[in-house]
């Protein structure tokens, strides 16, 4: 589950200014920013250390785009097939904690869900340990040895590599 993913080079989106390149990129793919500020108490229930790079980026994503779907305009490349996979929606904080409860005992605690494709297949980010920052896909109905795939070894790169679907 921690194998290295070969990925194309993309520009990493930095966050200068009030909006930042990363947010502009996601907005350009049809993401909708949250209208209400994220409740710090609700975020604390997620149990992610914001002092780590993956934790900080996950917090940023949920705070700005939690509950946002991208329609048919945002895709990522499946590293196994080379095909585009449509992004579902970014979980809001209550959906993150609900998914964590549903997946307790099934998914290691260092994997935190941040996206649902609508069929309860999740994208998760590894927030701690070896391979921290990696994006992992969990397919709920796949054979046991194929339930987890590393999609990208960096959430930062994964977000930057999102592109309009084919």
N, C-alpha and C positions, 0 to 999 in steps of 0.2 A: 504494500500500500504506500510505500514511500519511494517508489522508483522515480528517477529523474525524468522530467518531461522535456522533450525537445520542442522548442517553440520558436516561431519566427520573431525577429527583432521588431519591436514597436517602440515608439516614444513613450516614456513613462510620464504620466500626467502629474504635474506639480500643482500646488494649491496657492499660487500667489494671488493677491487681491481678494476682493469680497466674494467672488464666485469661484474662481479657480478653473484651471484647464480640465481637471478631472470631472468636475460637475458639468462644465459645458459639454464635454464629450458625452456624458450620460444623458443630458438634456437633448443633445442632437440625435440620440438614438430613440427618443420618445419617452424617456423617463420623466416622471412628474415629481417635483420636489414636494416634500411634506409641507403641509400648511401650518401645523401646530408644532411648537418646540417639543423635543423629546423630554419626557419626565425622567430626571436623573434617578429617582427612586426605582422606577420601572426598569431602567437600564441596569441598575445594580443587581437586579434579580437574575440577569443573564449570567453573571458571575465571570465576566471577562476582564482581565487586567488591561486597562487602557494604557498602562505604561509600556506595553510591548508593541512593536510595530504592527503585527496582525490585529491585535486588540484595538489599537487606535484607529486603524483603517476600517475595521468592521463597525466600530462605533460611528465613525464618519458616515459610512454607507447607510446604516440603519437610521441615523439621525436625519440625514438629508433625503433619502429615497425609500425609507421603510413604507411598505404598502403600495409601492409603485410598480405597475406593470409596464412592459415595453411594447406591448402589442406584438406585431410581427416584425418589428424593426431591429431588434437586438439579438445577435447570435454569437455563439462561440464555436470554435473548431473542436470537434471531437478528436482527441489525439489518437484514438484507435482506428477510426474509420476515415478521418480526414474530412468528414461531412460537417456542415453547419448544424448546430442544435439551437433551437429557439430558446431564449431566456424566458422563464415564466415571470414571476414577480419577486421583488425584494421583500422579504418578510419584515413586518413592523415588529416592534419590541415584544408585543403580546404574542405574536405568532412565533417568534424565536423561542420564548419561554415555553409556549405550548408544545412546540416541536421537540424541544429538549426533554420535556416530561414524557412525551409519547415515545421518544427514542431511547429513554433511559434504560440501560442494560443491553441495548442493541448497538448503540454507537458509542465509541469511546468519548469520555467527557471533554477531551481536548479538541474534539471536532464540534464546531458550533454551526448550526444551519443558518443560512442567510437567504436562500432562494428555494422556491417550490415551483415545479413545472405544471402543477395542476393535477397531477396524478400521484402526489405524495412521494415523488422522487425529489431528493434535496441536493442542492449544492451546499457544501459545508466548508468552513475554513478551519485549518489546524491552528489553534491559538497558542499552543504550548508544545514543548518537546522537540524531538528531532523532526525536521521538515516543517517547522512553524511557518505559517504563511501560506502553505499549500492549499489549493482548492481541490476538494474531493467530491466526487459525485456518488451519491448512494441511490442505487436502483432497488426499490423495495421488492420487486418480483423477480429479480435475477437469481441464478443459482448462487448458493452460498459463497462460492469462491470468486464470484464476479460482482458482488454487491457494492464494492467500493472500487472506484477508479480515480487515480490522480489525474485531474484535468489540466492543472497548471501548478507549477511549484511556487507561485507567488500571486496573492490576491491583487497586488498592485498591477502586475503584468496582465492578469486575467481581465481586470476592468479596462485597462488600456487597450487590450486586444479585442474587446467586444466590437462588433461591426454590424452594419445592416445585413439582414438575412438575404440569402440568394433567392 
